[in-house]
Amino acid sequence: MASEHDEGRNGGTADHPQDTGGDGAAAAAQSPDPKTASAIAAAEAAGPKNGESVRVDSWIWAVRLIKTRSLGATACRGGHVRVNGERVKPAYSLRVGDEVRLRQEGRERVVVVKRLIRKRVGAPVAVQCYLDNSPPPPPREAVAPAGIRDRGAGRPTKRDRRELERLRGLESLGRARSEAETRP
C-alpha cells in the first residue's frame, strides 16, 4: 500500500531504478523509515548488476511470496507460476515490468516486478520490490466450531450426534440416515 502512495507522490518515475538513471539511493532516500531505507540500499547492493538477471524461483522467494526457494521451483515446474501469461521454468530470467502470476493455496497472486533482488529481504523491503495487483482474498466462511466434547464424556448419544450434525449443517445427512433406518 505504501508503494501505491509513493507512485502517486512521485508521478511513477522513481519506482523504477532504471527510470532515474539507475540511482537506487534516490529510491532509498524517499523511504520514511531509516531502517527500511538502509535495508533497501543493502538489497539493491546485493541485487543483480547491469546485464545480469534473476531467476523467477529465486525472486518469488526473495520477495516473500513463497516460503522456500525449493517451493518456488516446485511451483514453477507444476505450472503454478506464469510470467506475462506464459508458464515458466524455475530458471526463467525476470525483468522489471514483468507480470508474475502465482497460484497457491487456492488464491492467485498477481504482482508486477518493480525491482530485481536476489537475497531474501524483510517484508517492508519486499513489498517495495513489486506492485500487488492481486484480487482480494475470498472471505472466510463463518463455520460453526466443531462440537468439542469434554474429556472423558464418552461416546456421544444419538441426540448429541444429531445436535452436532445440525450445527455442522449436515442435516440432510442426518435425514438420509433416519430414512434408511425406517425402511424395511
Secondary structure, DSSP 8 states (H G I E B T S, - for coil): -HHHHHHHHHTTSTTSGGGGTS-HHHHHHT-SSHHHHHHHHHHHHHS--TT--EEHHHHHHHTTSSS-HHHHHHHHHTT-EEETTEE--TT-EE-TT-EEEEEETTEEEEEEE-S---S---HHHHHTTEEE------------------TT--S--HHHHHHHHHHHT-HHHHHHHHHHHH--
